[in-house]
Amino acid sequence: MPAFHIQRTHRIAASAEQVFDAIADFRTWTTWSPWLKIDPDPTVTISTDPSSVGSTYDWQGDLVGQGGMKHRWLDRPRKIEIDLHFIKPFKSQSEVRFDIRSVGDETEVTWHMIGKLPWFLFWMKSSMEMFVGMDYERGLQMLAEYVKTGTVTSKLDVQGVQSLDRLRVLGIRESCSMDDIGPVMEKVFEKVHQRIAASGVNVPGNMISVYHPTCDLKTRYFDFTCGIETTDTDVTVDGLDELTVDAGRYLKVRHTGRYQHLGNAWSGAAQYCQYKKLKMAKEPGLEFYPNSPQDTDPADLITDVYMAIKG
């Protein structure tokens, strides 16, 4: 059977004891777990004592499948070992481990998953390692926010399949690594606003990001255009490119919360498509921003994610 070892590391501005206690308490996982966000009504059962060896956490849901975890070893504040088993969509067992160590005023957390795929799923190994790795990155980001604030500002609302008319976008195209996408997009939008202001032209429309099909999750390469979607075909702005997106069908997922957690919406949309047997199309993905970070609390930022589907 094909063996795998997935791991991701993140630094959190908190003590090792705080981080350990948050992870060891299975009650916190419903807040920062990267897998439960998309499922509106999963069943989660947690043992009475959620923070000791032998404690259990079991889940079942339409979108998240079925499985469970059990604390095997707790070495506060250095290490947590968990036995993980899946029942649906297929049976498997893995070892999960958290290595926790102090680094100056921060705590470094490394999240591991070690196991073997069923032999008939050997072809899934590379894609599973990639997607679970991204899940771990999202989960560690949410864990960091939970440890610091006691909450996670990320909520999802699946709003169904919708048809969009042809779009016209004025913006700037850029590319970068997935690791840099947040600050790079912020700078691109700043340039867009500066060029519109310098032109003196009124551009009515919604702020939008268009993710081009050349994006590659395996290499963590993102190719995108940030700008304004406008129906006014007479408007042009020096220094902004014109982009058209053909009409099509999209699954719409609304994300409310910090932009850094937008990966939850895209991952959740993919989970939803898989469950509903919707086939994703190799067409641009879209993000619309109905409100602005300049005058909106981060917890209330709205992003409408549109994932292109076939049919």
Phi and psi in degrees as a GROMACS rama.xvg file:
@    title "Ramachandran Plot"
@    xaxis  label "Phi"
@    yaxis  label "Psi"
@TYPE xy
-69.9365  120.69  PRO-2
-85.9704  152.463  ALA-3
-142.353  154.842  PHE-4
-142.933  108.486  HIS-5
-106.901  135.473  ILE-6
-149.846  146.131  GLN-7
-140.691  148.517  ARG-8
-125.251  142.823  THR-9
-147.05  147.382  HIS-10
-104.602  137.932  ARG-11
-124.304  135.077  ILE-12
-81.4134  72.4116  ALA-13
-162.422  168.782  ALA-14
-75.2205  158.097  SER-15
-60.6096  -35.5434  ALA-16
-64.7151  -41.9791  GLU-17
-62.5693  -44.1404  GLN-18
-66.3487  -45.974  VAL-19
-57.1116  -48.5897  PHE-20
-63.107  -36.1031  ASP-21
-66.5733  -42.5561  ALA-22
-72.5011  -40.9305  ILE-23
-67.3124  -25.4394  ALA-24
-85.7504  104.015  ASP-25
-59.1981  -20.2444  PHE-26
-64.9222  -24.6342  ARG-27
-78.2373  -19.3889  THR-28
-64.115  -28.7754  TRP-29
-66.9883  -16.6241  THR-30
-90.4006  -42.0139  THR-31
-112.675  -1.31027  TRP-32
-59.5424  135.873  SER-33
-77.4757  -3.64803  PRO-34
-105.797  -18.4193  TRP-35
-89.6235  -13.0553  LEU-36
-58.558  -36.9957  LYS-37
-83.9639  -20.9084  ILE-38
-87.9348  117.636  ASP-39
-70.8751  -23.6354  PRO-40
-149.074  59.3431  ASP-41
-75.9543  154.556  PRO-42
-97.2003  118.539  THR-43
-120.518  125.647  VAL-44
-118.501  122.647  THR-45
-120.193  136.289  ILE-46
-64.854  160.084  SER-47
-57.1431  -44.5524  THR-48
-101.462  99.59  ASP-49
-86.5163  1.50791  PRO-50
-128.493  31.0268  SER-51
-132.11  164.69  SER-52
-59.5371  131.189  VAL-53
96.2548  -11.3345  GLY-54
-62.677  148.19  SER-55
-128.229  155.099  THR-56
-141.862  116.351  TYR-57
-121.443  144.205  ASP-58
-136.003  155.726  TRP-59
-156.138  132.333  GLN-60
-165.648  159.643  GLY-61
-61.1749  -41.0106  ASP-62
-94.4726  -23.8193  LEU-63
-103.789  -0.772208  VAL-64
74.366  -151.475  GLY-65
-142.821  140.584  GLN-66
179.652  -168.149  GLY-67
-162.982  163.442  GLY-68
-132.165  154.185  MET-69
-144.757  129.283  LYS-70
-67.0222  122.21  HIS-71
-99.6547  -35.6408  ARG-72
-152.192  132.306  TRP-73
-128.53  115.172  LEU-74
-121.65  83.9042  ASP-75
-69.1324  131.756  ARG-76
-104.941  30.5604  PRO-77
-100.199  -36.6521  ARG-78
-150.932  143.74  LYS-79
-131.848  128.815  ILE-80
-120.029  134.015  GLU-81
-132.501  137.388  ILE-82
-89.6038  127.656  ASP-83
-119.425  132.806  LEU-84
-135.596  142.873  HIS-85
-110.194  141.757  PHE-86
-108.061  -44.808  ILE-87
-129.831  141.555  LYS-88
-78.952  -13.0859  PRO-89
-152.353  156.917  PHE-90
-80.7412  134.63  LYS-91
-165.084  162.956  SER-92
-132.892  142.331  GLN-93
-144.985  164.957  SER-94
-104.98  131.54  GLU-95
-113.118  136.905  VAL-96
-140.457  140.176  ARG-97
-115.707  120.516  PHE-98
-100.292  126.829  ASP-99
-126.823  127.767  ILE-100
-147.593  147.875  ARG-101
-78.1156  135.756  SER-102
-132.278  95.8836  VAL-103
64.0886  -126.872  GLY-104
-89.2315  3.19761  ASP-105
-115.627  173.43  GLU-106
-125.431  129.059  THR-107
-96.212  126.529  GLU-108
-116.765  128.611  VAL-109
-116.916  122.527  THR-110
-103.635  121.213  TRP-111
-113.312  149.165  HIS-112
-134.08  126.143  MET-113
-127.076  128.534  ILE-114
-176.476  -165.129  GLY-115
-136.469  139.242  LYS-116
-82.7906  151.327  LEU-117
-56.3716  145.487  PRO-118
-56.3599  -33.4609  TRP-119
-76.0975  -5.77851  PHE-120
-109.99  23.7856  LEU-121
-56.3462  -31.5087  PHE-122
-71.0539  -13.021  TRP-123
-90.3749  -6.51546  MET-124
-56.4022  -51.3284  LYS-125
-67.493  -42.0219  SER-126
-69.5254  -36.5372  SER-127
-63.7815  -43.1573  MET-128
-60.7892  -38.6593  GLU-129
-67.9423  -49.1739  MET-130
-72.4188  -39.7515  PHE-131
-65.9533  -36.4872  VAL-132
-59.8551  -42.3831  GLY-133
-68.3435  -35.4046  MET-134
-59.9573  -43.1974  ASP-135
-62.7695  -39.7649  TYR-136
-62.2893  -44.3813  GLU-137
-64.8796  -41.645  ARG-138
-63.76  -40.6733  GLY-139
-68.3185  -35.4892  LEU-140
-63.3985  -42.7318  GLN-141
-69.9834  -36.2365  MET-142
-59.4673  -43.6104  LEU-143
-59.7597  -43.2988  ALA-144
-67.3288  -39.4776  GLU-145
-62.8948  -44.366  TYR-146
-61.7071  -38.4403  VAL-147
-80.8402  -31.4416  LYS-148
-123.144  -15.523  THR-149
83.2654  4.71465  GLY-150
-149.409  172.901  THR-151
-132.666  121.951  VAL-152
-88.0813  76.2794  THR-153
-157.375  111.828  SER-154
-129.842  144.036  LYS-155
-118.9  144.467  LEU-156
-138.592  109.462  ASP-157
-76.8861  119.335  VAL-158
-107.494  11.0725  GLN-159
89.2159  -179.917  GLY-160
-83.7748  131.305  VAL-161
-134.417  154.275  GLN-162
-98.8437  133.335  SER-163
-113.946  138.387  LEU-164
-74.1089  169.966  ASP-165
-57.8217  134.566  ARG-166
-107.976  144.295  LEU-167
-117.059  125.365  ARG-168
-124.444  133.647  VAL-169
-107.094  119.811  LEU-170
-168.662  -163.229  GLY-171
-126.211  130.858  ILE-172
-92.135  138.31  ARG-173
-148.227  165.132  GLU-174
-142.363  154.049  SER-175
-168.908  177.474  CYS-176
-75.3684  151.588  SER-177
-54.1843  -33.3745  MET-178
-66.7986  -22.4014  ASP-179
-109.946  5.02395  ASP-180
-64.6343  -36.2425  ILE-181
-59.3198  -60.5543  GLY-182
-64.7094  -32.6603  PRO-183
-66.9189  -44.6851  VAL-184
-64.1592  -36.9756  MET-185
-60.1067  -43.2384  GLU-186
-67.15  -37.5092  LYS-187
-65.4114  -44.2154  VAL-188
-63.2789  -35.7444  PHE-189
-61.4607  -42.5117  GLU-190
-63.7497  -41.213  LYS-191
-58.7362  -47.8864  VAL-192
-64.2456  -38.5901  HIS-193
-64.3283  -42.1697  GLN-194
-70.8771  -34.8993  ARG-195
-66.4045  -43.0644  ILE-196
-63.3324  -41.6446  ALA-197
-66.9655  -29.3821  ALA-198
-76.5519  -24.3507  SER-199
73.3815  10.5137  GLY-200
-94.142  136.177  VAL-201
-83.0945  120.055  ASN-202
-114.337  95.6295  VAL-203
-75.4246  136.799  PRO-204
153.979  -177.977  GLY-205
-101.868  144.018  ASN-206
-69.4984  139.608  MET-207
-149.555  150.292  ILE-208
-120.488  136.344  SER-209
-114.997  119.15  VAL-210
-94.1574  115.97  TYR-211
-76.5497  152.939  HIS-212
-61.1123  -12.1408  PRO-213
-75.8574  -5.91195  THR-214
-58.3411  142.723  CYS-215
-135.176  106.264  ASP-216
-66.8792  -30.5052  LEU-217
-64.0328  -40.3416  LYS-218
-95.9754  -0.247244  THR-219
62.885  32.0882  ARG-220
-96.0816  127.444  TYR-221
-119.615  132.087  PHE-222
-124.616  119.569  ASP-223
-150.634  161.47  PHE-224
-122.369  128.261  THR-225
-108.892  133.912  CYS-226
-178.182  -148.202  GLY-227
-123.752  130.513  ILE-228
-90.3454  120.912  GLU-229
-135.848  142.698  THR-230
-90.0281  -5.08753  THR-231
-81.0373  101.064  ASP-232
-74.0721  -10.2918  THR-233
-88.6037  -12.4917  ASP-234
-84.2213  129.472  VAL-235
-136.167  155.684  THR-236
-135.927  128.255  VAL-237
-58.6656  132.906  ASP-238
89.9542  -5.59047  GLY-239
-112.293  132.467  LEU-240
-81.6579  154.336  ASP-241
-101.799  129.547  GLU-242
-127.581  137.967  LEU-243
-116.417  140.254  THR-244
-118.034  122.125  VAL-245
-63.7826  154.193  ASP-246
-60.3909  150.049  ALA-247
-174.765  -179.236  GLY-248
-103.459  137.537  ARG-249
-137.687  144.273  TYR-250
-85.7255  125.47  LEU-251
-103.125  127.128  LYS-252
-126.171  122.756  VAL-253
-92.1124  126.74  ARG-254
-107.448  130.275  HIS-255
-117.375  119.682  THR-256
141.493  -167.455  GLY-257
-63.2519  142.098  ARG-258
-60.627  -29.3442  TYR-259
-63.2588  -16.83  GLN-260
-100.849  13.7638  HIS-261
-63.0923  -21.7917  LEU-262
-57.8876  -27.06  GLY-263
-60.9697  -39.844  ASN-264
-67.4167  -44.0372  ALA-265
-67.7242  -42.9649  TRP-266
-65.4693  -40.8069  SER-267
-64.1396  -39.2031  GLY-268
-61.5735  -40.5937  ALA-269
-65.5411  -40.5952  ALA-270
-60.666  -43.7073  GLN-271
-64.2914  -43.591  TYR-272
-60.1443  -41.7517  CYS-273
-63.4981  -44.5865  GLN-274
-66.2534  -41.6051  TYR-275
-86.2227  2.37901  LYS-276
57.8152  39.5835  LYS-277
-90.7502  132.925  LEU-278
-91.537  123.668  LYS-279
-74.4584  140.684  MET-280
-100.187  146.883  ALA-281
-82.9603  66.5542  LYS-282
-126.247  166.623  GLU-283
-58.0283  141.214  PRO-284
-93.2793  151.096  GLY-285
-127.405  145.117  LEU-286
-128.699  121.894  GLU-287
-105.102  144.542  PHE-288
-121.64  91.3404  TYR-289
-65.5974  -26.5594  PRO-290
-124.922  174.689  ASN-291
-118.599  140.548  SER-292
-66.2314  -15.0177  PRO-293
-69.3217  -29.5563  GLN-294
-134.268  23.7498  ASP-295
-131.634  135.971  THR-296
-61.6094  138.294  ASP-297
-52.6805  -33.7696  PRO-298
-67.3125  -19.5999  ALA-299
-106.733  5.45001  ASP-300
-65.4177  132.097  LEU-301
-109.35  131.869  ILE-302
-131.019  123.404  THR-303
-96.7191  113.11  ASP-304
-96.4878  131.518  VAL-305
-120.889  114.825  TYR-306
-102.52  122.863  MET-307
-68.9087  137.1  ALA-308
-129.259  158.555  ILE-309
-82.158  157.33  LYS-310
